[in-house]
């Protein structure tokens, strides 16, 4: 591979990575939908 070619996989963070992280819920109760699944996940987390 030539050093001047751009790599297809680059480990450096991109600007859009921080924007995507801010859109993700930080707490279980911030998630919308799937109430039964959220209840099951909460039980699994407490049991762990």
N, C-alpha and C positions, 0 to 999 in steps of 0.2 A: 504494500500500500504506500502510496506517495504521501509524505508529510503535509503537503499543501492541500490535499483533499479533505473535505469536511467529513467527519465520522458520522455514520448513521445513528449511532448510540453515543450520546454525550452525557457524562455524569453531572455536568454543571446545571444548577437549577435555572429554570426559565422564568420570565416575568409572570406568565400566566399561572404558574404553579402556586404562587401565593394567593392569587385571586380564587382559585379553585378551593384552596384550604379554607378560606374565609366563608365560603358558601356551605360548607359541611356543618351539620349540627354538632355542637360540643357536648350536649347532654342528651340522654335518652328521651326525655320529655320534650325536646325540641324537634324530634322527628315527627313527620306527619304521616298519617295512614297506618294501616296494618296493626291495629290496636292489639289484637290477640298475639301477634308475633312479638310486639314490643313487650307485652306482659311476660311472655316466655323468656325473652332475652334478659329481662330484669331479674327474673328468678334465677337464671343460670349465672348471671354476674354475682348476685348475692351469695350463691352457693359456692362460688369459686374461692 
